[in-house]
Amino acid sequence: MSHAPLPLNERFRGFFPVVVDLETGGFNSATDGLLEIAAITLRQDEHGLLHLDEQFHAHIAPFPGANLEPAALEFTGINPFHPLRPSEEEGAGLRRIFDAIKKAQKAAGCKRTVLVGHNAHFDLGFLNAAIGRCNLKNVSPFHPFSVFDTVTLAGLAFGQTVLARACAAADIAFDNKEAHSALYDAQRTAELYCAVVNQWWTKIGPPPQSENDEG
């Protein structure tokens, strides 16, 4: 007899997984500007499989005094000061996205949001630095140090750690011309995370019923 899968709020110790990708003006979270953020929530179907759900995105204006490395801007193709770039102030953009995530987290019955990312501690480091600058500690839904990293998960599941190669191994289309856009990379990372979790769920299945379960 088959049993219903665990609800999402019991899958990951009460964590609500949200995939995040950032584009930045360098590698130093303390000095270099945050330029773009994308976040994608996940939903679970009746079979326990994860799918992409809502997505949130913001072009961020560099904070006053932010360092912007020319090599980083060339790599991402971002011109932070282009007159047609629809930039938001750092605090306003983050607050808007945080509020939307907290609403989704509450709807899922989860206690805290956990950042899912490719090289996730890089993204969390920049996110935490921005949270500190903008005094958003009590607004942010994210756990301050726990992450789910698709580098590790893809290395385990597919033997690949580079995002494009891991996606190829997972039969996820990846366009290198679109890469290094926060929204595009977040979408591919979310698909990769779902592929790993769903592969595990399909092969291992739900845990056996506890003694308190009926039926």
VEXNUKE-175117 format. One record per atom (N, C-alpha, C): atom name; residue number from 1; chain; y, x, z. Coordinates in Angstrom, 3 decimals. Each point is the difference from the previous one (the first is absolute). Layout:
<recs>
  tiro  doti  zavo         Y         X         Z
    CA   NUM     A         Y         X         Z
...
</recs>
This chain:
<recs>
  tiro  doti  zavo         Y         X         Z
     N     1     A    -1.206     0.855     0.000
    CA     1     A     1.206    -0.855     0.000
     C     1     A     1.243     0.882     0.000
     N     2     A     0.940    -0.255    -0.907
    CA     2     A     1.215     0.797    -0.060
     C     2     A     1.023    -0.515     0.993
     N     3     A     0.873     0.882     0.412
    CA     3     A     1.014    -0.353     0.979
     C     3     A     1.379     0.312    -0.563
     N     4     A     0.980    -0.723     0.470
    CA     4     A     1.367     0.216    -0.454
     C     4     A     0.470     1.387     0.425
     N     5     A     0.796     0.675    -0.844
    CA     5     A     0.509     1.315     0.363
     C     5     A     0.998    -0.093     1.143
     N     6     A     0.234     1.120     0.635
    CA     6     A     1.018     0.052     1.029
     C     6     A     1.357    -0.350    -0.584
     N     7     A     0.840    -0.710     0.739
    CA     7     A     1.368    -0.225    -0.483
     C     7     A     0.750     1.328    -0.047
     N     8     A     1.072     0.029    -0.788
    CA     8     A     0.741     1.243    -0.186
     C     8     A     0.497     0.573     1.319
     N     9     A     0.367    -0.862     0.938
    CA     9     A     0.539     0.516     1.263
     C     9     A    -1.057     0.622     0.900
     N    10     A    -1.265    -0.027    -0.434
    CA    10     A    -1.059     0.680     0.726
     C    10     A    -0.618     1.153    -0.789
     N    11     A     0.438     0.172    -1.241
    CA    11     A    -0.609     1.011    -0.863
     C    11     A     0.365     1.416     0.418
     N    12     A     1.263     0.234     0.331
    CA    12     A     0.498     1.352     0.221
     C    12     A     0.655     0.117     1.386
     N    13     A    -0.724    -0.435     0.994
    CA    13     A     0.469     0.078     1.396
     C    13     A     1.338    -0.719     0.191
     N    14     A     0.174    -1.087    -0.697
    CA    14     A     1.225    -0.774     0.127
     C    14     A     1.135     0.488    -0.865
     N    15     A    -0.221     1.093    -0.753
    CA    15     A     1.034     0.519    -0.878
     C    15     A     0.101    -0.831    -1.273
     N    16     A     1.222    -0.134    -0.488
    CA    16     A     0.286    -0.657    -1.277
     C    16     A     0.293     1.109    -1.008
     N    17     A    -0.896     0.258    -0.964
    CA    17     A     0.213     1.121    -0.922
     C    17     A     1.052    -0.325    -1.054
     N    18     A     0.988     0.878    -0.124
    CA    18     A     1.048    -0.148    -1.007
     C    18     A     0.125     1.328    -0.741
     N    19     A    -0.118    -0.065    -1.312
    CA    19     A     0.060     1.207    -0.822
     C    19     A     1.462     0.346    -0.264
     N    20     A     0.350     1.261     0.225
    CA    20     A     1.392     0.447    -0.135
     C    20     A     0.061     1.248    -0.877
     N    21     A     0.997     0.047    -0.849
    CA    21     A     0.309     1.230    -0.728
     C    21     A     1.504     0.209     0.014
     N    22     A     0.403     1.245     0.209
    CA    22     A     1.407     0.361     0.027
     C    22     A     0.287     1.037    -1.075
     N    23     A     1.212    -0.014    -0.515
    CA    23     A     0.511     1.104    -0.803
     C    23     A     1.168     0.608     0.765
     N    24     A     0.043     1.317     0.028
    CA    24     A     0.946     0.695     0.862
     C    24     A     0.721     1.113    -0.754
     N    25     A     1.027     0.524     0.629
    CA    25     A     0.766     1.093    -0.586
     C    25     A    -0.484     1.364     0.411
     N    26     A    -1.214     0.099     0.481
    CA    26     A    -0.559     1.279     0.433
     C    26     A    -1.189    -0.226     0.905
     N    27     A    -0.390     1.042     0.716
    CA    27     A    -1.195    -0.055     0.844
     C    27     A     0.305     0.000     1.492
     N    28     A     1.253     0.179     0.374
    CA    28     A     0.382     0.084     1.407
     C    28     A     0.543    -1.353     0.450
     N    29     A    -0.774    -0.712     0.824
    CA    29     A     0.403    -1.349     0.396
     C    29     A     1.254    -0.016     0.862
     N    30     A     0.312     1.119     0.642
    CA    30     A     1.168     0.052     0.885
     C    30     A     1.300     0.164    -0.775
     N    31     A    -0.072     0.609    -1.190
    CA    31     A     1.233     0.326    -0.723
     C    31     A     0.108    -0.646    -1.371
     N    32     A    -1.126    -0.326    -0.611
    CA    32     A     0.015    -0.450    -1.396
     C    32     A     0.046    -1.528    -0.090
     N    33     A     0.656    -0.485    -1.024
    CA    33     A     0.260    -1.428    -0.110
     C    33     A    -1.212    -0.831    -0.376
     N    34     A    -0.069    -1.194     0.563
    CA    34     A    -0.948    -1.032    -0.430
     C    34     A     0.657    -0.756    -1.146
     N    35     A    -0.694    -0.093    -1.154
    CA    35     A     0.614    -0.548    -1.205
     C    35     A    -0.611    -1.319    -0.466
     N    36     A    -1.254    -0.240     0.350
    CA    36     A    -0.660    -1.214    -0.476
     C    36     A    -1.181    -0.302     0.910
     N    37     A    -0.236    -1.272     0.256
    CA    37     A    -1.154    -0.419     0.790
     C    37     A    -0.636    -1.224    -0.625
     N    38     A    -1.322    -0.014    -0.009
    CA    38     A    -0.755    -1.170    -0.423
     C    38     A    -1.077    -0.259     1.041
     N    39     A    -0.235    -1.264     0.289
    CA    39     A    -1.030    -0.394     0.964
     C    39     A    -0.769    -1.184    -0.560
     N    40     A    -1.321     0.028     0.149
    CA    40     A    -0.860    -1.060    -0.521
     C    40     A    -0.930    -0.469     1.104
     N    41     A     0.034    -1.288     0.290
    CA    41     A    -0.920    -0.567     0.984
     C    41     A    -1.320    -0.346    -0.684
     N    42     A    -1.025    -0.180     0.813
    CA    42     A    -1.336    -0.299    -0.503
     C    42     A    -0.486    -1.316     0.588
     N    43     A    -0.836    -0.684    -0.750
    CA    43     A    -0.628    -1.226     0.486
     C    43     A    -1.510     0.140    -0.117
     N    44     A    -0.706    -0.768     0.783
    CA    44     A    -1.453     0.017    -0.007
     C    44     A    -0.532    -1.334    -0.506
     N    45     A    -0.977     0.043    -0.921
    CA    45     A    -0.564    -1.246    -0.501
     C    45     A    -1.159    -0.466     0.878
     N    46     A    -0.613    -1.109    -0.402
    CA    46     A    -1.041    -0.605     0.827
     C    46     A    -1.259     0.849     0.079
     N    47     A    -0.108     1.012    -0.876
    CA    47     A    -1.159     0.888     0.013
     C    47     A     0.266     1.291     0.786
     N    48     A     1.208     0.129     0.541
    CA    48     A     0.340     1.201     0.748
     C    48     A     0.573     1.118    -0.851
     N    49     A     0.294    -0.272    -1.270
    CA    49     A     0.538     1.022    -0.897
     C    49     A     1.526    -0.016     0.036
     N    50     A     0.586     1.182    -0.087
    CA    50     A     1.450     0.137     0.053
     C    50     A     0.603    -0.029    -1.397
     N    51     A     1.210    -0.591    -0.090
    CA    51     A     0.736    -0.083    -1.255
     C    51     A     1.477     0.231     0.274
     N    52     A     0.732     0.452    -1.024
    CA    52     A     1.438     0.152     0.134
     C    52     A     0.627    -1.381     0.188
     N    53     A     1.038    -0.049     0.816
    CA    53     A     0.674    -1.265     0.263
     C    53     A     1.479     0.122    -0.364
     N    54     A     0.896     0.018     0.968
    CA    54     A     1.437     0.069    -0.283
     C    54     A     0.446     1.450    -0.157
     N    55     A     1.071     0.179    -0.770
    CA    55     A     0.560     1.334    -0.135
     C    55     A     1.508    -0.038     0.233
     N    56     A     0.485     1.072     0.625
    CA    56     A     1.415     0.117     0.361
     C    56     A     0.489     1.373    -0.446
     N    57     A     1.254     0.046    -0.432
    CA    57     A     0.491     1.234    -0.623
     C    57     A     1.494     0.139     0.225
     N    58     A     0.450     1.233     0.169
    CA    58     A     1.435     0.246     0.141
     C    58     A     0.354     1.375    -0.534
     N    59     A     1.075     0.069    -0.774
    CA    59     A     0.643     1.265    -0.320
     C    59     A     0.963     0.289     1.150
     N    60     A    -0.122     1.186     0.568
    CA    60     A     0.776     0.336     1.194
     C    60     A     1.096     1.010    -0.333
     N    61     A     1.223    -0.284     0.453
    CA    61     A     1.084     0.963    -0.126
     C    61     A    -0.207     1.120     1.020
     N    62     A     0.112     1.258    -0.400
    CA    62     A    -0.206     1.103     0.953
     C    62     A     0.938    -0.136     1.197
     N    63     A    -0.521     0.290     1.183
    CA    63     A     0.843    -0.082     1.188
     C    63     A     1.098     1.063    -0.063
     N    64     A     1.125    -0.207     0.663
    CA    64     A     1.101     0.967    -0.051
     C    64     A    -0.461     1.395     0.428
     N    65     A     0.275     0.990    -0.841
    CA    65     A    -0.388     1.372     0.299
     C    65     A    -1.417     0.344    -0.383
     N    66     A    -0.707    -0.920    -0.654
    CA    66     A    -1.391     0.263    -0.376
     C    66     A    -0.087     1.151    -0.993
     N    67     A    -1.013     0.851     0.178
    CA    67     A    -0.282     1.054    -0.959
     C    67     A    -0.828    -0.592    -1.140
     N    68     A     0.356     0.373    -1.221
    CA    68     A    -0.729    -0.458    -1.181
     C    68     A    -0.354     1.215    -0.840
     N    69     A    -1.268     0.349    -0.009
    CA    69     A    -0.452     1.170    -0.744
     C    69     A    -0.044    -0.318    -1.499
     N    70     A     0.650     0.804    -0.825
    CA    70     A    -0.026    -0.256    -1.451
     C    70     A    -1.417    -0.090    -0.558
     N    71     A    -0.908     0.833     0.491
    CA    71     A    -1.377    -0.030    -0.509
     C    71     A    -0.677    -1.327     0.322
     N    72     A     0.298    -0.546     1.174
    CA    72     A    -0.599    -1.291     0.381
     C    72     A     0.536    -1.125    -0.876
     N    73     A     1.298     0.018    -0.290
    CA    73     A     0.594    -1.031    -0.845
     C    73     A    -0.520     0.094    -1.430
     N    74     A    -0.196     1.221    -0.483
    CA    74     A    -0.555     0.186    -1.337
     C    74     A    -1.440    -0.513    -0.055
     N    75     A    -0.753     0.233     1.072
    CA    75     A    -1.397    -0.415     0.060
     C    75     A    -0.132    -1.519    -0.026
     N    76     A     0.850    -0.692     0.763
    CA    76     A    -0.074    -1.461     0.080
     C    76     A     0.772    -0.693    -1.111
     N    77     A     0.963     0.703    -0.580
    CA    77     A     0.834    -0.614    -1.020
     C    77     A     1.056    -0.927     0.574
     N    78     A     0.269     0.100     1.290
    CA    78     A     0.969    -0.878     0.663
     C    78     A     1.382     0.640    -0.015
     N    79     A     0.989    -0.761    -0.421
    CA    79     A     1.397     0.383     0.142
     C    79     A     0.596    -0.905     1.080
     N    80     A     0.105     0.488     1.243
    CA    80     A     0.416    -0.875     1.110
     C    80     A     1.385    -0.604    -0.179
     N    81     A     0.817     0.608    -0.836
    CA    81     A     1.393    -0.439    -0.110
     C    81     A     0.307    -0.640    -1.359
     N    82     A    -1.047    -0.384    -0.718
    CA    82     A     0.218    -0.670    -1.277
     C    82     A     0.718    -1.328     0.255
     N    83     A     1.050    -0.294    -0.764
    CA    83     A     0.784    -1.216     0.273
     C    83     A    -0.792    -1.302    -0.166
     N    84     A    -1.091     0.016    -0.737
    CA    84     A    -0.793    -1.211    -0.195
     C    84     A    -1.195    -0.078     0.944
     N    85     A    -0.122     0.976     0.887
    CA    85     A    -1.122    -0.011     0.945
     C    85     A     0.313    -0.986     1.130
     N    86     A    -0.851    -1.020     0.210
    CA    86     A     0.294    -1.031     1.011
     C    86     A    -0.384     0.453     1.414
     N    87     A     0.761     0.942     0.533
    CA    87     A    -0.352     0.601     1.284
     C    87     A     0.398    -0.876     1.181
     N    88     A    -0.812     0.076     1.056
    CA    88     A     0.320    -0.619     1.279
     C    88     A     0.237     1.086     1.038
     N    89     A     0.846    -0.286     0.956
    CA    89     A     0.161     0.908     1.142
     C    89     A    -1.330     0.096     0.723
     N    90     A    -0.309     1.198     0.497
    CA    90     A    -1.323     0.278     0.559
     C    90     A    -0.436    -1.022     1.045
     N    91     A     0.846    -0.246     0.959
    CA    91     A    -0.368    -0.920     1.076
     C    91     A    -0.210    -1.413    -0.492
     N    92     A     0.848    -0.462    -0.912
    CA    92     A    -0.121    -1.367    -0.516
     C    92     A    -1.274    -0.174    -0.810
     N    93     A    -0.319     0.979    -0.848
    CA    93     A    -1.203    -0.092    -0.803
     C    93     A    -1.258     0.001     0.844
     N    94     A    -0.041     0.883     0.982
    CA    94     A    -1.179     0.060     0.865
     C    94     A    -0.138    -1.265     0.841
     N    95     A     1.093    -0.486     0.530
    CA    95     A    -0.059    -1.208     0.831
     C    95     A    -0.522    -1.186    -0.821
     N    96     A     0.453    -0.124    -1.222
    CA    96     A    -0.460    -1.097    -0.857
     C    96     A    -1.512     0.077    -0.203
     N    97     A    -0.498     1.182    -0.294
    CA    97     A    -1.431     0.166    -0.232
     C    97     A    -0.784    -0.162     1.294
     N    98     A     0.504     0.554     1.096
    CA    98     A    -0.685    -0.131     1.293
     C    98     A    -0.125    -1.468     0.406
     N    99     A     1.062    -0.758    -0.192
    CA    99     A    -0.041    -1.422     0.384
     C    99     A    -1.065    -0.752    -0.800
     N   100     A    -0.111     0.312    -1.290
    CA   100     A    -1.001    -0.662    -0.833
     C   100     A    -1.412     0.393     0.420
     N   101     A    -0.198     1.262     0.329
    CA   101     A    -1.320     0.460     0.433
     C   101     A    -0.378    -0.632     1.330
     N   102     A     0.932    -0.076     0.921
    CA   102     A    -0.290    -0.595     1.304
     C   102     A    -0.380    -1.472    -0.140
     N   103     A     0.627    -0.687    -0.934
    CA   103     A    -0.350    -1.400    -0.255
     C   103     A    -1.435    -0.102    -0.502
     N   104     A    -0.385     0.892    -0.924
    CA   104     A    -1.366    -0.006    -0.528
     C   104     A    -0.997     0.427     1.071
     N   105     A     0.376     0.977     0.802
    CA   105     A    -0.859     0.455     1.094
     C   105     A    -0.277    -1.137     0.984
     N   106     A     1.032    -0.731     0.346
    CA   106     A    -0.154    -1.128     0.921
     C   106     A    -0.900    -1.068    -0.605
     N   107     A     0.178    -0.284    -1.289
    CA   107     A    -0.814    -1.018    -0.662
     C   107     A    -1.475     0.384    -0.006
     N   108     A    -0.275     1.306    -0.040
    CA   108     A    -1.378     0.476     0.013
     C   108     A    -0.570     0.099     1.411
     N   109     A     0.845    -0.198     1.013
    CA   109     A    -0.466     0.071     1.381
     C   109     A    -0.239     1.409     0.494
     N   110     A     0.609     0.982    -0.661
    CA   110     A    -0.188     1.401     0.381
     C   110     A     1.050     0.446     1.012
     N   111     A    -0.342     1.047     0.744
    CA   111     A     0.867     0.463     1.084
     C   111     A     1.009     1.053    -0.446
     N   112     A    -0.356     0.802    -0.987
    CA   112     A     0.853     1.105    -0.418
     C   112     A    -0.314     0.334    -1.448
     N   113     A     0.973     0.507    -0.712
    CA   113     A    -0.216     0.428    -1.377
     C   113     A    -0.365     1.480    -0.021
     N   114     A    -0.963     0.359    -0.844
    CA   114     A    -0.358     1.397    -0.182
     C   114     A     0.314     0.386    -1.443
     N   115     A     0.617     1.163    -0.163
    CA   115     A     0.384     0.468    -1.320
     C   115     A    -1.224     0.538    -0.736
     N   116     A    -0.207    -0.494    -1.212
    CA   116     A    -1.013     0.525    -0.904
     C   116     A     0.736     0.761    -1.089
     N   117     A    -0.393     1.238    -0.245
    CA   117     A     0.695     0.773    -1.017
     C   117     A    -0.835     1.137    -0.524
     N   118     A     0.458     0.580    -1.099
    CA   118     A    -0.648     1.177    -0.569
     C   118     A     0.786     1.207     0.494
     N   119     A    -0.643     0.831     0.827
    CA   119     A     0.714     0.976     0.838
     C   119     A     0.921    -0.772     0.951
     N   120     A    -0.614    -0.865     0.773
    CA   120     A     0.730    -1.019     0.760
     C   120     A     0.953     0.575     1.027
     N   121     A    -0.320     1.137     0.601
    CA   121     A     0.887     0.541     1.024
     C   121     A     1.321     0.495    -0.585
     N   122     A     0.006     0.347    -1.280
    CA   122     A     1.263     0.331    -0.663
     C   122     A     0.907    -1.223    -0.005
     N   123     A    -0.544    -1.128    -0.446
    CA   123     A     0.794    -1.228    -0.051
     C   123     A     0.415    -0.453     1.396
     N   124     A    -0.935     0.072     0.949
    CA   124     A     0.334    -0.438     1.357
     C   124     A     1.064     0.897     0.622
     N   125     A    -0.051     1.305    -0.291
    CA   125     A     1.017     0.903     0.543
     C   125     A     1.391    -0.370    -0.475
     N   126     A     0.152    -0.276    -1.293
    CA   126     A     1.303    -0.403    -0.524
     C   126     A     0.403    -1.375     0.522
     N   127     A    -0.982    -0.897     0.110
    CA   127     A     0.302    -1.330     0.509
     C   127     A     0.466     0.077     1.452
     N   128     A    -0.688     0.778     0.806
    CA   128     A     0.391     0.144     1.408
     C   128     A     1.379     0.643     0.144
     N   129     A     0.307     0.968    -0.870
    CA   129     A     1.319     0.623     0.053
     C   129     A     1.090    -1.022    -0.312
     N   130     A    -0.239    -0.844    -1.000
    CA   130     A     0.971    -1.036    -0.356
     C   130     A     0.118    -1.048     1.103
     N   131     A    -1.111    -0.346     0.608
    CA   131     A     0.014    -0.947     1.125
     C   131     A     0.862     0.545     1.128
     N   132     A    -0.139     1.289     0.270
    CA   132     A     0.817     0.612     1.041
     C   132     A     1.476     0.024    -0.342
     N   133     A     0.322     0.355    -1.240
    CA   133     A     1.406     0.044    -0.424
     C   133     A     0.662    -1.362     0.093
     N   134     A    -0.767    -1.043    -0.302
    CA   134     A     0.564    -1.348    -0.093
     C   134     A    -0.234    -0.837     1.259
     N   135     A    -0.548     0.616     1.037
    CA   135     A    -0.274    -0.701     1.267
     C   135     A    -0.846    -1.264    -0.233
     N   136     A    -1.090     0.173    -0.754
    CA   136     A    -0.868    -1.127    -0.339
     C   136     A    -1.349     0.070     0.713
     N   137     A    -0.076     0.772     1.070
    CA   137     A    -1.280     0.154     0.702
     C   137     A    -0.559    -1.343     0.450
     N   138     A     0.859    -0.873     0.475
    CA   138     A    -0.460    -1.308     0.480
     C   138     A    -0.120    -1.034    -1.111
     N   139     A     0.339     0.398    -1.213
    CA   139     A    -0.087    -0.891    -1.156
     C   139     A    -1.221     0.328    -0.849
     N   140     A    -0.369     1.271    -0.025
    CA   140     A    -1.105     0.433    -0.847
     C   140     A    -1.328    -0.579     0.470
     N   141     A    -0.817    -0.505    -0.920
    CA   141     A    -1.329    -0.494     0.372
     C   141     A    -1.052     1.105     0.029
     N   142     A     0.344     1.204    -0.488
    CA   142     A    -1.004     1.035    -0.217
     C   142     A    -0.368     0.752     1.274
     N   143     A    -1.299     0.301     0.112
    CA   143     A    -0.459     0.889     1.057
     C   143     A     0.663     1.354    -0.212
     N   144     A     0.478     0.654     1.066
    CA   144     A     0.797     1.217    -0.182
     C   144     A    -0.778     1.233    -0.436
     N   145     A    -1.348    -0.007     0.115
    CA   145     A    -0.716     1.205    -0.427
     C   145     A    -1.354    -0.266    -0.659
     N   146     A    -0.577    -1.171     0.150
    CA   146     A    -1.283    -0.289    -0.632
     C   146     A     0.195    -0.402    -1.462
     N   147     A    -0.897     0.474    -0.871
    CA   147     A     0.052    -0.331    -1.422
     C   147     A    -1.424    -0.135    -0.528
     N   148     A    -0.122    -0.637    -1.168
    CA   148     A    -1.209     0.054    -0.810
     C   148     A     0.377     0.765    -1.271
     N   149     A    -0.630     1.149    -0.221
    CA   149     A     0.385     0.884    -1.100
     C   149     A    -1.015    -0.098    -1.131
     N   150     A     0.458    -0.394    -1.180
    CA   150     A    -0.909    -0.134    -1.135
     C   150     A    -0.425     1.353    -0.572
     N   151     A     0.674     1.080     0.367
    CA   151     A    -0.494     1.321    -0.391
     C   151     A    -1.377     0.226     0.608
     N   152     A    -0.099    -0.230     1.303
    CA   152     A    -1.275     0.173     0.694
     C   152     A    -1.025    -1.025    -0.467
     N   153     A     0.414    -1.257    -0.094
    CA   153     A    -0.937    -1.058    -0.374
     C   153     A    -0.530     0.194    -1.419
     N   154     A     0.871     0.384    -0.933
    CA   154     A    -0.438     0.221    -1.373
     C   154     A    -0.866     1.247    -0.109
     N   155     A     0.328     1.013     0.805
    CA   155     A    -0.853     1.181     0.016
     C   155     A    -1.408    -0.334     0.447
     N   156     A    -0.109    -0.882     0.991
    CA   156     A    -1.302    -0.419     0.498
     C   156     A    -0.722    -0.887    -1.009
     N   157     A     0.713    -0.976    -0.554
    CA   157     A    -0.642    -1.001    -0.856
     C   157     A    -0.238     0.486    -1.426
     N   158     A     0.939     0.791    -0.548
    CA   158     A    -0.055     0.344    -1.415
     C   158     A     0.028     1.498    -0.286
     N   159     A     0.149     0.824     1.026
    CA   159     A     0.036     1.437    -0.208
     C   159     A     1.280     0.491    -0.641
     N   160     A     1.063    -0.796     0.063
    CA   160     A     1.290     0.354    -0.587
     C   160     A     1.109    -0.239     1.019
     N   161     A     1.025     0.872    -0.007
    CA   161     A     1.108    -0.158     0.940
     C   161     A     1.354    -0.174    -0.691
     N   162     A     0.116     0.401    -1.260
    CA   162     A     1.229    -0.247    -0.766
     C   162     A     0.014    -1.473    -0.402
     N   163     A     1.134    -0.670     0.169
    CA   163     A     0.055    -1.446    -0.222
     C   163     A    -0.482    -0.391    -1.389
     N   164     A     0.495     0.657    -1.042
    CA   164     A    -0.390    -0.359    -1.367
     C   164     A    -1.500     0.178    -0.208
     N   165     A    -0.552     1.080     0.517
    CA   165     A    -1.428     0.275    -0.186
     C   165     A    -0.852    -0.957     0.846
     N   166     A     0.463    -0.306     1.192
    CA   166     A    -0.732    -0.953     0.835
     C   166     A    -0.012    -1.376    -0.643
     N   167     A     1.136    -0.399    -0.583
    CA   167     A     0.047    -1.291    -0.690
     C   167     A    -0.959    -0.016    -1.187
     N   168     A    -0.040     1.100    -0.748
    CA   168     A    -0.917     0.078    -1.133
     C   168     A    -1.447    -0.133     0.459
     N   169     A    -0.330     0.662     1.105
    CA   169     A    -1.363    -0.077     0.533
     C   169     A    -0.343    -1.400     0.473
     N   170     A     1.023    -0.754     0.418
    CA   170     A    -0.202    -1.369     0.480
     C   170     A     0.193    -1.037    -1.102
     N   171     A     0.161     0.453    -1.250
    CA   171     A     0.223    -0.892    -1.152
     C   171     A     1.282    -0.815     0.144
     N   172     A     1.025     0.644     0.532
    CA   172     A     1.332    -0.604     0.128
     C   172     A     0.913     0.667    -1.027
     N   173     A     0.620    -0.779    -0.857
    CA   173     A     0.882     0.556    -1.027
     C   173     A     1.177     0.713     0.658
     N   174     A     0.349     1.170    -0.533
    CA   174     A     1.116     0.775     0.549
     C   174     A     0.775     0.612    -1.155
     N   175     A     1.298    -0.285    -0.040
    CA   175     A     0.878     0.495    -1.059
     C   175     A     0.907     1.070     0.595
     N   176     A    -0.216     1.245    -0.394
    CA   176     A     0.802     1.099     0.550
     C   176     A     1.481    -0.134    -0.334
     N   177     A     0.327    -0.728    -1.075
    CA   177     A     1.405    -0.200    -0.348
     C   177     A     0.693    -0.928     0.988
     N   178     A    -0.768    -0.863     0.666
    CA   178     A     0.569    -0.931     0.969
     C   178     A    -0.029     0.569     1.425
     N   179     A    -0.740     1.077     0.192
    CA   179     A    -0.163     0.574     1.342
     C   179     A     1.332     0.516     0.538
     N   180     A     0.037     0.134     1.328
    CA   180     A     1.173     0.467     0.746
     C   180     A     1.106    -1.053     0.044
     N   181     A    -0.351    -1.225    -0.326
    CA   181     A     0.780    -1.172     0.393
     C   181     A    -0.677    -0.540     1.248
     N   182     A     0.770    -0.267     1.036
    CA   182     A    -0.603    -0.428     1.267
     C   182     A    -0.845    -1.249    -0.175
     N   183     A     0.494    -0.959    -0.779
    CA   183     A    -0.741    -1.255    -0.157
     C   183     A    -1.294     0.219    -0.780
     N   184     A     0.058     0.776    -1.070
    CA   184     A    -1.208     0.249    -0.790
     C   184     A    -1.040     0.745     0.834
     N   185     A     0.422     1.065     0.689
    CA   185     A    -0.937     0.783     0.806
     C   185     A    -0.568    -0.825     1.149
     N   186     A     0.817    -0.872     0.582
    CA   186     A    -0.499    -0.872     1.074
     C   186     A    -1.041    -0.973    -0.539
     N   187     A     0.228    -0.528    -1.188
    CA   187     A    -0.970    -0.922    -0.596
     C   187     A    -1.331     0.685    -0.244
     N   188     A     0.035     1.208    -0.565
    CA   188     A    -1.244     0.706    -0.273
     C   188     A    -0.685     0.428     1.302
     N   189     A     0.788     0.402     0.980
    CA   189     A    -0.571     0.379     1.295
     C   189     A    -0.645    -1.206     0.664
     N   190     A     0.644    -1.154    -0.098
    CA   190     A    -0.562    -1.219     0.581
     C   190     A    -1.312    -0.369    -0.680
     N   191     A    -0.047     0.115    -1.318
    CA   191     A    -1.244    -0.287    -0.715
     C   191     A    -1.098     0.980     0.408
     N   192     A     0.372     1.260     0.191
    CA   192     A    -0.971     1.009     0.413
     C   192     A    -0.524    -0.293     1.399
     N   193     A     0.892    -0.333     0.921
    CA   193     A    -0.423    -0.319     1.361
     C   193     A    -0.940    -1.203     0.004
     N   194     A     0.366    -1.040    -0.743
    CA   194     A    -0.868    -1.178    -0.075
     C   194     A    -1.355     0.361    -0.589
     N   195     A    -0.010     0.856    -1.018
    CA   195     A    -1.262     0.389    -0.626
     C   195     A    -0.917     0.699     0.995
     N   196     A     0.563     0.896     0.817
    CA   196     A    -0.805     0.722     0.989
     C   196     A    -0.524    -0.955     1.067
     N   197     A     0.890    -0.816     0.563
    CA   197     A    -0.403    -0.917     1.069
     C   197     A    -0.995    -1.025    -0.521
     N   198     A     0.245    -0.525    -1.201
    CA   198     A    -0.889    -1.019    -0.545
     C   198     A    -1.364     0.576    -0.366
     N   199     A    -0.017     1.240    -0.467
    CA   199     A    -1.271     0.648    -0.301
     C   199     A    -0.827     0.147     1.283
     N   200     A     0.658     0.419     1.056
    CA   200     A    -0.688     0.132     1.288
     C   200     A    -0.500    -1.362     0.489
     N   201     A     0.868    -0.997    -0.091
    CA   201     A    -0.342    -1.342     0.486
     C   201     A    -1.175    -0.577    -0.786
     N   202     A     0.007     0.220    -1.320
    CA   202     A    -1.062    -0.532    -0.840
     C   202     A    -1.340     0.666     0.312
     N   203     A     0.031     1.302     0.247
    CA   203     A    -1.244     0.735     0.241
     C   203     A    -0.512    -0.170     1.425
     N   204     A     0.909    -0.019     0.960
    CA   204     A    -0.395    -0.063     1.404
     C   204     A    -0.072    -1.435     0.496
     N   205     A     0.941    -0.829    -0.455
    CA   205     A     0.012    -1.400     0.397
     C   205     A     0.652    -0.207     1.348
     N   206     A     0.157    -1.254     0.389
    CA   206     A     0.609    -0.308     1.293
     C   206     A    -0.912     0.430     1.131
     N   207     A     0.559     0.233     1.190
    CA   207     A    -0.839     0.356     1.137
     C   207     A    -0.894    -1.162     0.389
     N   208     A    -1.122     0.260     0.658
    CA   208     A    -0.875    -1.094     0.415
     C   208     A     0.697    -0.902     1.001
     N   209     A    -0.480    -1.252     0.081
    CA   209     A     0.584    -0.932     0.948
     C   209     A    -0.200     0.495     1.428
     N   210     A     1.021    -0.263     0.832
    CA   210     A    -0.155     0.325     1.410
     C   210     A    -0.854    -1.059     0.678
     N   211     A    -0.387     0.289     1.224
    CA   211     A    -0.845    -0.938     0.733
     C   211     A     0.705    -1.308     0.280
     N   212     A     1.347     0.012    -0.038
    CA   212     A     0.775    -1.201     0.293
     C   212     A     0.212    -0.874    -1.215
     N   213     A    -0.368     0.496    -1.199
    CA   213     A     0.199    -0.786    -1.215
     C   213     A    -1.038    -1.119    -0.068
     N   214     A     0.401    -1.083    -0.605
    CA   214     A    -0.907    -1.134    -0.178
     C   214     A    -0.476    -0.068    -1.436
     N   215     A    -1.171    -0.581    -0.214
    CA   215     A    -0.493    -0.204    -1.351
     C   215     A    -0.825     1.185    -0.480
</recs>
